[in-house]
Amino acid sequence: MFKEAVHGRGVVNEKQRENPLSIEEIVASVRGRYKWNTTEKKWEVGYRKMRDYWIVLLLTISPRIFAMPVPKVVPTKILA
């Protein structure tokens, strides 16, 4: 899972290779990517191999981690 998450990481030395994962790397591991299916001639979403394992791991942290955020309501002045 770790190797797949850091696949696109630029590495200058060995210490950088072993750094902890960043939020962007974890999000990229879970998020799907659009790809063009040449046989069916349509767009589809492709996911990484370890996506389901990442979701289970993140849900152990908090079951509401994938909940939709509540939009912030900003009161405005009523003009009459």
N, C-alpha and C positions, 0 to 999 in steps of 0.2 A: 504494500500500500504506500509506504513511504517513497519507494523508488518511482512509482507511477506519479505521485504528487509532485516530486521535484524534477520531473523529466525535463521541463523547460528552463530550469534554473541555470543561470550563468555562473560558472565556477572558475575562480582564479587560483585558489589553493585548496588543499584538502580540508582545512578548518571550515571553509565556507560550505563545503559539501555536507558537513554534519550539523550545520545550524538548524535550529528548530523550524518548523513549518510556519509560514506567514498565513494571515487570514486569506489573502488573495490566492494562495496555492490550495488551501482547503476548499474555497469556493469554486475554483476551477475544477477540482476533483468531483464535486457534486453536480455542477451545472452541466446541462447538455449543450451540444453544438449542432447547429444546422448543417446538413450535408445534402448534396444533390445525388439522388438515386438515378443512375444512368439507365437502368433497365426499365423502371416504371415512369421515368421522366417527371419526378416530383421531388419536392423538398421533404426531408424527414429529420427527426432529432436523433442524434447519436450520443450515447453516454459512454463514459469510461468503464473499464471492466470492474473496478473495485467500488463503483458508486454505491451499491447497496450496502456494502460493509461500512463505508463512510457515514451513510445515513443512520445505520444502527448505532455506530459509535457516537455520533452527535446527539442522537435521541437519548442516550444514557446520561448525557450532561444535563439536558433539560427537555422534557416532552413538548414544550411550547416553542422550541427553537425554530421550527418551520412555520409558526403561526403568522398569519398576515398582520402587519402592523396596523394599528388603529390610526386613521388619518387625523392629523392635528387640526382642530377647529380654532380659528382665530376670530374672535368677535370683532365686528366692525361697528362704526358709529352709524346709527340710523339717521338718514337724512330725510327730513319731512318738509 
